[in-house]
Amino acid sequence: MQNWFTVLIPTKDSALWIGALLDHYKVRGITPILLLDDRTKDNTRAIAYAAGVPIVDVHGFTHTEAIVSIAKDCVKTPWALFMHDDEVPSDRLFERLAGPPPPDAVQTVALPRRWAWYEPGKPLMYGYSDQWQDRTHRPGTDHAWRLFRPDQVVYTSIMHTEGYFINHWSRVPLDAYFVHFEWVLRSHAQRAVKLRRYDEYRWGYGKFFEKIYLPESQEPGLIRYEHFETNTYDELARIYYAARAKIDPPLPRRSLRTQYARLKAYINEKLRPPDFSAEAPDRKGLTVHADREIADPHNSD
């Protein structure tokens, strides 16, 4: 089954859930490679060894975009599939991956993502919104380019990218999604701290994602919720939820540099109408070009 792609999972201090996640792959005939942050302090390594999963130690791992450069050294298959340790491919996506690889001209593949919402004692649901800016130009969807050819993509370290420039791409059907447990594993406060950290890197990098990272803070109706068509991911959801930090972290204060950038952005917005066609200097070349999509005859809608 796993002959043309390799799953890569970066992780750090994930002992509370990594065993269940690896078991989810194992029963489906997949052996991922664990990219272990060498600053890990819990027994994640021992759990991975017991599961028979290969481990690649990563030193000073600071951003997930770096996975692309790591993949070139540790992946022996033509394709790599990058999944966070709070994500899992759906069984329908596994079925597609069990088939032939994408056409030879394709370098990257867009995978639909579902954001799981869990409340104890209630069925697992997922949220979606037409206001999320999907780069495939399909309203109400959220795609991420996680399947790629390590030896063909051009690496970039720019935050909030796949780690490479998207060119000659295809997509899988909407029911071949992967499940993202960010809302389940991390509390509202933890996610708010993450966005504040992004804004410290550069103002706007966190604020831009508030509508998707902080669903509890959005106006009613902006995010709609539906039940999953299966209970396959319920146990993972319970495990992720149980692994949440028991004490919410305080929201750090913005630095003077960030406060100045925030004020400057506010003034610019008031003085002139926003130019939505303008592209920040460090984001040039990141646009997903619809005319470079290549139809995959192996997909079935």
N, C-alpha and C positions, 0 to 999 in steps of 0.2 A: 504493500500500500504506500509506504513512505519511500518511494524510489526517486522522485524528481524534486522533492522539496524537503527542507529541514526547518523545524520549529525552533525559534530562539526566544527564550524567556529571561529577561533581566530581572534580578530580584535582590532584595536586601532585607534581612531580619524578618523573614516571612514564615517562620516556623509554625505559626498558628494556623496557616491555611495551605502552605505549599504542598503538603502531603496529599491532601484531598484533590488539589488541582492536578498534580502529577498522576494520581490514580485515574482521574477523568480522561487523561490522554492515554494512559496505559491500556484501559479496557477497550479503547478504540484503535489499538494497534500502533500508536504513535509514541516514539521516544524523543522528547525534545532535548535540546541542549540548554542547560541552565547557565546564564551569565551572572556569576555571583560577585557582587560588590565585596571587595576584600575588607571593607569596614564592618561587615556583618558580625554581630556579637552573639546572636542566639544559635540554636543548633540546626539552622537551615541546611548546612552542609551535610550533617549526619543523616538527615531525612532524605536528602537527594541521593546520597550514596546508597542508602537502604533500598531506594526505589530503582537503583540501577541506571540513574540518569547521568550522562556525561556533564562535567562541570568545567567551565572556563572561568578562571579568576580574572576579574577586571579591576585594575588599580585606578583609584581616583575617578570613578565613574560619576559624572556630574550631569549628563543630559542624555536622554534616550536617543537623540539623533545620532549619537556616536555608534549606535549599533551597526549602521551601514558599514563603517570602516572595520569594525570587529568581524562582521560576517564574512568579509573577504578572506580572513585568515582561518576561520574555524568551520565554515560550511563547505562540504565537499560535493553537495548536490547543485544542479543548475539554478535552483530557486531557494529563497529563504522566506519564511513566514514569521514575522515579528509579532509577538503577543506579549502584552504586559502580564505581570503576575496577578492582576485583578481582572483578567479577561479570559474568555474561552471561546473557541469556535463552536458554532452550533453543529448539530449532527448533519443538517443539510449541507453546511459548508464542508464538513468532513467528507460527505459523499462526493461533492464536486472535486475535492482534492484527491480522492481515490481514483479519479479518472485521468485522462491525458492532461499534460501540461498545456498552458495557453499557447497560442500560435507563436512561431519563432520570432515574428516581428515585435511581439509585445515585450516590454521591459518591466512594467509594473501593473498591478491589478488592484482596482478599487473594491473594497469589501464593505458592505453595509454594517453599521454598528447600531446595536440597541443598548440604551442606557437602562439598566435594571433598577427598579424601585422596590424596596422590600420593607414591609412592616410586619413584626412578629404576629403570627396567627392569621395573617391574610395571604391570599395568593400572590405570587410573584408577578409584577407588572413591568412594563417598560414605557418610557416617556419619549415623546417626539414633539417637534414644533415646527411650523412653517417659517418661523423667524430665525431658526438656525441657518447659517449660511453654508449650504452644502455646495461643494465645488464641482459637483457633477451637474449642477443647475436643475436638480430635481427636487421640488419643494417637499418638505416633510421628511426628508431622508438625511442621513449622516454617514457619509462614506469616508473611509481611511484607506490609504494606499499602503497596505501592510505586506503584500506578497510581491517580491521583487527579485530581479537577477543581480546578485552582488557584483558580478564582473562587468555589468553594463550600465548601471546607474551612475550618475555624477553626484558625489557626496557634497552635502552642505551642512554646516553646523547651526544654521539659523533655527531659533526656537520656534516650536509649533509647526514644524514641517515633518515630513516622514524621514528626513535625513538625506533626501536626494531630490533632484529636480525631476518632475513628472513629465515623461515624454513617451509616446507610443504605448498607450495604456489600454486596458480593457476592464470590464467589470463583470461581476457574477450577479445572478438574480437576487432580488431583494430578500427572498426567503433563505438565502445562503449567507446569513449574517454571523457576526460574532457578538457575544454578550460582554458588556462592560459593567463592572461592579463598583465603579468609583463612588456612586451615591450610597452604596451599601457598606463598603469597607470604611469609608471616611465620613465623619459627621459634618454637618453644615459648617461648624467652626473650623474643623481641619481643612476643609476645602477653601474656606475664606482665607485662611493663612497661606495656603498654596498660591492663591491668586495675588495676595499681597506680595509674596515673594517674586512672582512673575513681574509685577509692576516695578519692583525694586531693580530688576534686571533692565527693564526699559518700560517707561510709562505707557500704558495701554495694552501691554501684553497680557495682563491679568484682567483688566476691566472689560476687554473685548469678549471674554468668555463667561462673564457673569450669568448670562441668560441660560447657559448650558450647565455650568458647574454648580450653580446655586438655585436649584428649582424651587426650594422652599421660599425664596425671596421674590419670586416672580408673581405678576398679577394673575389672578385666577383665569384659567382658559388659555394662557400663553403656551403651556405645556399640557398636552393631552396624554392620558395613560390608558393602556390596553393590556389585557392579560396575554401572557405567552400562550402559545398553542400547545405547550407541553409542560410537564412538571420535571423535566430532565435537570433543570438548573436550580431547583428549589433547595436541595441540600447544600450546594455550594453557596447559595445566598445566605443560608442560616450560618454557615461557617464563617463567611466574610463578616456578617453582621456581629457575630460573637467576638471577632477579632478587633473590633473598633477600640480605640483608646478609651479608657474609662473616664478620663478627665480631659475636657476640651482645652486646647491650648489658648492662651490669650492672643488677641490680634495685635501683632507688632505695630509700633508707630512707624509712620512713613518717615524716611530720611528727608533732610532738607532738600537734597537734590531731587527726590521724587515729588515733594510738595511743589517745588518750583516748576517741574515739568508738567504736573497736573494743572497748576494755575495757568501756565502758558497755553496748554491745550484748550482750556476753558475759554480764555480770552480770544484765541484764534477762532474758536467755534462761534463766538458771539459777534466778532467783527466781520466775518465773511461766511457765506454759506459753505458747507462742507463739499469738497470735490471728491465724490466717491470713485472717480476714475483715476485719481492720483495714486501713485504707488510709492511707498516708502523706499528710500534708497537700498536698505538691506533686504527688501522683499522682492526686488526685481527678478523676474524669471520664474517666480513661484506659481504664476497663474496656470490653471489646468486648461489646456486648449481642447475644446470639444472636437475640433477637426482632426485631432491626433488619436481619437479613440478608435480602436480596432475591434471589430466584432469577433467574438469567440464562438466558433461553431459547436464547441463542446458544451456550452451552457444550454440549459433548458429552462425556459420561463414557466 
